[in-house]
Amino acid sequence: MSFGIEAASYYVPSLYLEIKDLAEKRGIEPAKLEKGLGLHKMALPDVHEDAATFAAESLLKLIKDYNINPKDISRIYLGTESALDAAKPTATYAMQMVEKVLEKEFGERCFRNCDVVDMTFACVGAVDALHNSLDFVRVNPDKKAVVIASDYAKYELASSGEYTQGGGAVALLVSSKPDLLEIENNWGVATESVFDFFKPRRQYPKENLVNAPESFPDTIEIFTDEPVFDGQYSNQCYQDRIREAYQHYKDITGQQKPYENWKYLIFHLPYAFHGKRVFTEIYSLENNISYQTPEEQKAVAKSEEYINFINEKIEKSQRASSEIGNMYTASIFMALLSALATSYNENEDLAGQEIGFLGYGSGSKSKVFAGKVSGNWKDVVSKWNLFEQLNKRTSIDFDTYEKLHRKQLKHSVNKDYKGFGLESIEPDSPVLQGARYYDYLS
């Protein structure tokens, strides 16, 4: 019996900022971002959107596109680092939103008996959710699980991470009927506790905060979406962990050069060209190429052999990332959708081909695994229309972008938006203060 991904869906917010507009305002040469990093557009949530609405949109689309009975879903595991609460899982908000929409067809609380939880390990959290859910369906082959990756990558204005921002969600149906991708049960893992990128609680004296209630403690802890990070160090941690996890995968499988058997290499992409940049080390080690000095590293990256390798095995997975930006936990799965959608549009037959995944999450951990494209993959991919949908989004100007970032707008930018949205946050009730209420907006 085989196990893996039966179906997949996604959601990308309808608003975007052109990277060249951001570059010009920040005094950066646009070509440095467009040609150097592969960035073209930055997906942005509207006023009413967040990681919960992204997740709900992708879950509802998955259910509707593939005619899934929600009562057949035994678990919904959400990988995210954009959680809305330190206790209540973001997945519960998404589940409730979708339940309300499906109520007429399936009755009240159609996910009543569904196991729902969040999993967090920076950008690899949804890979953890997939790993866990695959174990679940292997033990329970008659059951189905949904893995959702949902995030909003937000950095401080004018910071070095600002131009990599993005957001959205991908939902995967995991089962013993892997019509899209059969995933083998071999996982290379590498973990080390580091501070390359994290989202701590910052501390401030109460007297520094205007109108702080007397009941507050003398030191106030504040959480923000924007991370503390060291970009160069994080890149090095990424490279170190995938090298270690790849070696672990080789040890487990006994394969000499696994990547040679992979039709595509699918990476977590903080920016579109990141995967092809960090893989040069593994490529050099596998081919006994000296990789000691910066000059030798540049020589590898610019060699005809490596460029051909990139064009054959990585380039197609980058295309959606160029149009969206960093999706944190969802970026590795959007890279998969990008590669498969491109092959589908080019009428390529991938059935039986193997795909390798190199996931990474800051903090830090990597997981390397592989899957085989199923014979029915085109039936699954035909529902996506990925690049057509990306072309239907709305461009916003730089001033609107900064107001959205600062949360200075009270009304949605996209006046034609139809979908899930945050309706209100309880301000007063002592037992409900901060509770978030969502609805389907139309």
MIBAZA-212794 format. One line per 2 residues: number of its first residue (from 1); their letters; for each residue x negated, y, z negated of C-alpha. Coordinates in nm, 2 decimals, decimal comma. Example, Ala and Ser with C-alpha at 12.3 -4.5 7.8 and 13.67 -1.06 7.14 Angstrom:
1) as) -1,23/-0,45/-0,78  -1,37/-0,11/-0,71;
This chain:
1) ms) 0,00/0,00/0,00  -0,13/0,35/0,08;
3) fg) -0,08/0,68/-0,10  -0,12/1,04/-0,02;
5) ie) 0,06/1,35/0,12  0,39/1,28/0,28;
7) aa) 0,48/1,64/0,37  0,36/1,99/0,31;
9) sy) 0,49/2,35/0,32  0,36/2,69/0,23;
11) yv) 0,45/3,05/0,16  0,25/3,36/0,24;
13) ps) 0,39/3,70/0,13  0,53/3,93/0,41;
15) ly) 0,30/4,22/0,34  -0,07/4,26/0,44;
17) le) -0,34/4,52/0,46  -0,58/4,54/0,75;
19) ik) -0,93/4,47/0,63  -1,07/4,74/0,85;
21) dl) -0,84/5,00/0,68  -0,98/4,89/0,34;
23) ae) -1,34/4,90/0,47  -1,31/5,25/0,61;
25) kr) -1,16/5,38/0,28  -1,44/5,22/0,08;
27) gi) -1,72/5,33/0,30  -1,80/4,98/0,43;
29) ep) -1,88/4,90/0,79  -1,57/4,70/0,90;
31) ak) -1,79/4,46/1,10  -1,96/4,36/0,78;
33) le) -1,63/4,22/0,65  -1,48/4,11/0,98;
35) kg) -1,78/3,95/1,15  -1,99/3,88/0,84;
37) lg) -1,73/3,73/0,61  -1,45/3,64/0,86;
39) lh) -1,19/3,88/0,69  -0,92/4,04/0,90;
41) km) -0,61/4,07/0,68  -0,53/4,07/0,31;
43) al) -0,19/3,92/0,20  -0,03/4,11/-0,08;
45) pd) 0,27/4,04/-0,30  0,56/4,29/-0,29;
47) vh) 0,69/4,46/-0,60  0,92/4,17/-0,69;
49) ed) 0,68/3,89/-0,62  0,43/3,69/-0,83;
51) aa) 0,29/3,34/-0,86  0,62/3,20/-0,97;
53) tf) 0,81/3,33/-0,67  0,54/3,21/-0,44;
55) aa) 0,57/2,86/-0,59  0,95/2,87/-0,57;
57) es) 0,94/2,97/-0,20  0,70/2,69/-0,10;
59) ll) 0,89/2,43/-0,31  1,23/2,53/-0,16;
61) kl) 1,08/2,53/0,20  0,94/2,18/0,14;
63) ik) 1,27/2,05/0,02  1,47/2,20/0,31;
65) dy) 1,22/2,13/0,59  1,19/1,76/0,51;
67) ni) 1,54/1,70/0,37  1,42/1,59/0,03;
69) np) 1,67/1,51/-0,24  1,53/1,70/-0,54;
71) kd) 1,65/1,43/-0,78  1,39/1,20/-0,61;
73) is) 1,11/1,42/-0,74  0,97/1,28/-1,06;
75) ri) 0,72/1,55/-1,13  0,62/1,90/-1,02;
77) yl) 0,26/1,99/-1,11  0,15/2,35/-1,05;
79) gt) -0,21/2,44/-1,01  -0,26/2,81/-1,08;
81) es) -0,48/3,07/-1,24  -0,22/3,34/-1,22;
83) al) 0,00/3,21/-1,50  0,27/3,45/-1,63;
85) da) 0,27/3,33/-1,99  0,02/3,17/-2,23;
87) ak) 0,27/2,91/-2,34  0,56/2,87/-2,10;
89) pt) 0,44/2,71/-1,77  0,48/2,92/-1,45;
91) at) 0,61/2,60/-1,29  0,93/2,62/-1,51;
93) ya) 1,02/2,95/-1,35  0,97/2,81/-1,00;
95) mq) 1,17/2,50/-1,09  1,46/2,71/-1,23;
97) mv) 1,47/2,94/-0,93  1,50/2,65/-0,68;
99) ek) 1,75/2,47/-0,90  1,99/2,76/-0,88;
101) vl) 1,97/2,77/-0,50  2,03/2,39/-0,47;
103) ek) 2,31/2,39/-0,73  2,60/2,38/-0,48;
105) ef) 2,46/2,08/-0,30  2,30/1,88/-0,58;
107) ge) 2,48/2,00/-0,90  2,34/2,18/-1,20;
109) rc) 1,98/2,13/-1,31  1,88/1,89/-1,03;
111) fr) 1,53/1,88/-1,19  1,67/1,78/-1,53;
113) nc) 1,46/1,46/-1,54  1,15/1,60/-1,37;
115) dv) 0,82/1,63/-1,55  0,69/1,99/-1,49;
117) vd) 0,36/2,14/-1,60  0,08/2,39/-1,51;
119) mt) -0,28/2,28/-1,46  -0,56/2,54/-1,48;
121) fa) -0,92/2,52/-1,38  -0,97/2,83/-1,18;
123) cv) -0,95/2,75/-0,80  -0,97/2,37/-0,84;
125) ga) -0,66/2,34/-1,06  -0,43/2,23/-0,78;
127) vd) -0,69/1,97/-0,67  -0,67/1,84/-1,03;
129) al) -0,29/1,84/-1,00  -0,32/1,64/-0,67;
131) hn) -0,56/1,39/-0,83  -0,33/1,34/-1,13;
133) sl) -0,02/1,30/-0,91  -0,19/1,05/-0,69;
135) df) -0,27/0,84/-0,99  0,10/0,87/-1,09;
137) vr) 0,24/0,74/-0,76  -0,02/0,46/-0,75;
139) vn) 0,12/0,34/-1,08  0,48/0,42/-0,98;
141) pd) 0,49/0,36/-0,60  0,87/0,41/-0,58;
143) kk) 0,84/0,77/-0,72  0,75/1,10/-0,56;
145) av) 0,56/1,40/-0,70  0,52/1,76/-0,58;
147) vi) 0,20/1,95/-0,62  0,21/2,32/-0,58;
149) as) -0,08/2,55/-0,56  0,02/2,92/-0,62;
151) dy) -0,19/3,22/-0,69  -0,26/3,59/-0,63;
153) ak) -0,62/3,68/-0,61  -0,64/4,04/-0,75;
155) ye) -0,96/4,23/-0,83  -1,03/4,58/-0,96;
157) la) -1,00/4,86/-0,70  -1,33/4,94/-0,54;
159) ss) -1,49/4,64/-0,69  -1,71/4,40/-0,49;
161) ge) -1,43/4,14/-0,49  -1,16/4,37/-0,37;
163) yt) -1,19/4,28/0,00  -1,14/3,91/-0,07;
165) qg) -0,80/3,95/-0,22  -0,50/3,75/-0,10;
167) gg) -0,22/3,53/-0,22  0,04/3,27/-0,15;
169) av) 0,13/2,90/-0,22  0,12/2,56/-0,07;
171) al) 0,34/2,27/-0,17  0,26/1,90/-0,12;
173) lv) 0,49/1,60/-0,14  0,28/1,31/-0,28;
175) ss) 0,41/0,95/-0,24  0,35/0,60/-0,12;
177) kp) 0,46/0,71/0,23  0,17/0,94/0,33;
179) dl) 0,30/1,06/0,67  0,05/1,34/0,68;
181) le) -0,26/1,22/0,50  -0,36/0,90/0,32;
183) ie) -0,60/0,97/0,04  -0,85/0,72/-0,08;
185) nn) -0,91/0,68/-0,45  -1,28/0,79/-0,46;
187) wg) -1,35/1,12/-0,63  -1,69/1,28/-0,66;
189) va) -1,69/1,50/-0,96  -1,94/1,76/-1,10;
191) te) -1,88/1,98/-1,41  -2,08/2,24/-1,60;
193) sv) -1,95/2,51/-1,84  -2,06/2,85/-1,70;
195) fd) -1,94/3,21/-1,69  -1,95/3,28/-1,32;
197) ff) -1,59/3,40/-1,30  -1,33/3,40/-1,58;
199) kp) -1,03/3,60/-1,72  -1,09/3,67/-2,09;
201) rr) -0,88/3,85/-2,34  -1,03/4,20/-2,37;
203) qy) -1,04/4,36/-2,71  -0,96/4,73/-2,79;
205) pk) -0,93/4,92/-3,12  -0,57/5,01/-3,19;
207) en) -0,65/5,38/-3,23  -0,76/5,39/-2,86;
209) lv) -0,41/5,29/-2,74  -0,15/5,56/-2,71;
211) na) 0,17/5,49/-2,91  0,06/5,15/-3,04;
213) pe) 0,32/5,02/-3,29  0,21/5,03/-3,65;
215) sf) 0,28/4,66/-3,67  0,01/4,58/-3,42;
217) pd) -0,33/4,45/-3,56  -0,63/4,68/-3,57;
219) ti) -0,78/4,51/-3,27  -0,56/4,46/-2,97;
221) ei) -0,62/4,18/-2,72  -0,52/4,26/-2,36;
223) ft) -0,50/4,02/-2,07  -0,53/4,14/-1,71;
225) de) -0,52/3,96/-1,37  -0,85/4,10/-1,27;
227) pv) -1,14/3,87/-1,35  -1,49/3,92/-1,49;
229) fd) -1,73/3,78/-1,23  -2,08/3,77/-1,10;
231) gq) -2,04/3,71/-0,72  -2,39/3,59/-0,64;
233) ys) -2,41/3,37/-0,95  -2,06/3,22/-0,86;
235) nq) -2,18/3,15/-0,51  -2,48/2,96/-0,66;
237) cy) -2,26/2,77/-0,90  -2,02/2,67/-0,61;
239) qd) -2,32/2,55/-0,41  -2,47/2,35/-0,71;
241) ri) -2,14/2,19/-0,80  -2,04/2,08/-0,45;
243) re) -2,39/1,94/-0,40  -2,36/1,74/-0,73;
245) ay) -2,00/1,62/-0,65  -2,10/1,52/-0,30;
247) qh) -2,39/1,32/-0,43  -2,15/1,16/-0,68;
249) yk) -1,91/1,08/-0,40  -2,20/0,91/-0,21;
251) di) -2,29/0,71/-0,51  -1,93/0,59/-0,55;
253) tg) -1,87/0,50/-0,19  -2,22/0,39/-0,09;
255) qq) -2,20/0,60/0,22  -2,53/0,76/0,35;
257) kp) -2,39/1,07/0,53  -2,02/1,09/0,45;
259) ye) -1,97/1,42/0,63  -2,07/1,26/0,96;
261) nw) -1,75/1,05/0,94  -1,53/1,35/0,87;
263) ky) -1,34/1,52/1,15  -1,30/1,83/0,94;
265) li) -1,46/1,96/0,62  -1,21/2,14/0,41;
267) fh) -1,34/2,38/0,15  -1,21/2,61/-0,11;
269) lp) -1,25/2,95/0,07  -1,29/3,26/-0,14;
271) ya) -1,35/3,42/0,20  -1,31/3,26/0,54;
273) fh) -1,68/3,20/0,62  -1,78/3,08/0,27;
275) gk) -1,76/2,70/0,34  -2,00/2,72/0,63;
277) rv) -2,24/2,93/0,43  -2,26/2,70/0,12;
279) ft) -2,28/2,37/0,31  -2,62/2,46/0,46;
281) ei) -2,80/2,31/0,16  -2,62/1,97/0,18;
283) ys) -2,66/1,97/0,56  -3,04/2,03/0,51;
285) le) -3,07/1,76/0,24  -2,89/1,50/0,46;
287) nn) -3,11/1,57/0,76  -3,44/1,61/0,58;
289) is) -3,47/1,98/0,67  -3,68/2,20/0,45;
291) yq) -3,46/2,44/0,26  -3,69/2,61/0,01;
293) tp) -3,73/2,97/0,11  -3,47/3,23/0,22;
295) ee) -3,63/3,23/0,57  -3,58/2,85/0,60;
297) qk) -3,22/2,88/0,48  -3,15/3,14/0,74;
299) av) -3,31/2,93/1,01  -3,08/2,64/0,92;
301) ak) -2,77/2,86/0,94  -2,87/3,01/1,27;
303) se) -2,99/2,68/1,43  -2,80/2,56/1,74;
305) ey) -2,73/2,22/1,57  -2,57/2,38/1,27;
307) in) -2,37/2,62/1,47  -2,23/2,34/1,68;
309) fi) -2,16/2,15/1,36  -1,96/2,44/1,23;
311) ne) -1,76/2,49/1,55  -1,67/2,12/1,55;
313) ki) -1,59/2,05/1,19  -1,52/2,37/1,00;
315) ek) -1,41/2,66/1,22  -1,05/2,56/1,27;
317) sq) -1,00/2,55/0,89  -1,12/2,91/0,85;
319) ra) -0,86/3,07/1,08  -0,57/3,11/0,83;
321) ss) -0,80/3,23/0,56  -0,91/3,52/0,79;
323) ei) -0,54/3,63/0,81  -0,46/3,58/0,44;
325) gn) -0,76/3,62/0,21  -0,84/3,43/-0,10;
327) my) -0,55/3,22/-0,23  -0,74/3,07/-0,52;
329) ta) -0,60/2,72/-0,59  -0,41/2,72/-0,26;
331) si) -0,70/2,82/-0,04  -0,83/2,46/0,01;
333) fm) -0,49/2,34/0,11  -0,43/2,63/0,34;
335) al) -0,76/2,54/0,50  -0,62/2,19/0,56;
337) ls) -0,30/2,34/0,71  -0,51/2,57/0,93;
339) al) -0,71/2,29/1,08  -0,41/2,06/1,13;
341) at) -0,19/2,34/1,28  -0,47/2,44/1,52;
343) sy) -0,52/2,08/1,63  -0,14/2,04/1,67;
345) ne) -0,12/2,36/1,88  -0,41/2,23/2,10;
347) ne) -0,23/1,89/2,14  -0,52/1,71/1,98;
349) dl) -0,46/1,36/1,85  -0,60/1,32/1,50;
351) ag) -0,43/0,99/1,39  -0,68/0,78/1,21;
353) qe) -0,94/1,05/1,17  -1,10/1,11/0,83;
355) ig) -1,10/1,45/0,66  -1,34/1,55/0,38;
357) fl) -1,25/1,79/0,10  -1,49/1,99/-0,11;
359) gy) -1,30/2,17/-0,38  -1,45/2,42/-0,64;
361) gs) -1,32/2,60/-0,94  -1,53/2,85/-1,14;
363) gs) -1,61/2,77/-1,49  -1,72/2,53/-1,32;
365) ks) -1,61/2,21/-1,14  -1,62/2,05/-0,80;
367) kv) -1,43/1,75/-0,66  -1,51/1,58/-0,34;
369) fa) -1,27/1,33/-0,18  -1,15/1,22/0,16;
371) gk) -0,83/1,13/0,34  -0,72/0,97/0,67;
373) vs) -0,48/1,14/0,90  -0,16/0,94/0,94;
375) gn) 0,01/0,83/1,26  0,31/1,05/1,19;
377) wk) 0,11/1,37/1,12  0,25/1,56/1,41;
379) dv) 0,61/1,52/1,29  0,50/1,68/0,96;
381) vs) 0,30/1,96/1,11  0,57/2,05/1,37;
383) kw) 0,77/2,21/1,08  0,50/2,46/0,99;
385) nl) 0,47/2,72/1,27  0,18/2,86/1,06;
387) fe) 0,02/3,11/1,29  0,35/3,22/1,44;
389) ql) 0,48/3,30/1,09  0,16/3,49/1,00;
391) nk) 0,21/3,71/1,30  0,56/3,81/1,18;
393) rt) 0,43/3,99/0,86  0,44/4,36/0,79;
395) si) 0,14/4,58/0,78  0,12/4,84/0,51;
397) df) -0,10/5,15/0,48  -0,38/5,20/0,23;
399) dt) -0,19/5,44/0,00  0,10/5,18/-0,03;
401) ye) -0,16/4,91/-0,10  -0,31/5,11/-0,39;
403) kl) 0,03/5,19/-0,54  0,12/4,82/-0,52;
405) hr) -0,21/4,73/-0,69  -0,15/4,98/-0,97;
407) kq) 0,21/4,86/-1,01  0,33/5,22/-0,94;
409) lk) 0,62/5,12/-0,71  0,96/5,02/-0,85;
411) hs) 1,13/4,92/-0,52  1,03/4,65/-0,27;
413) vn) 0,82/4,77/0,02  0,98/4,52/0,26;
415) kd) 1,34/4,64/0,27  1,44/4,33/0,48;
417) yk) 1,30/4,08/0,23  1,52/3,77/0,16;
419) gf) 1,40/3,53/-0,10  1,31/3,49/-0,46;
421) gl) 1,22/3,79/-0,67  1,17/3,91/-1,02;
423) es) 1,50/4,08/-1,13  1,41/4,20/-1,48;
425) ie) 1,19/4,16/-1,79  1,36/4,17/-2,13;
427) pd) 1,23/4,49/-2,31  1,41/4,49/-2,64;
429) sp) 1,55/4,16/-2,78  1,31/4,04/-3,06;
431) vl) 1,37/3,68/-2,96  1,35/3,73/-2,58;
433) qg) 1,11/4,03/-2,54  0,91/3,97/-2,23;
435) ar) 1,13/3,70/-2,09  1,13/3,70/-1,71;
437) yy) 1,45/3,67/-1,51  1,45/3,58/-1,14;
439) dy) 1,71/3,57/-0,86  1,74/3,50/-0,49;
441) ls) 1,74/3,84/-0,32  1,92/3,90/0,00;
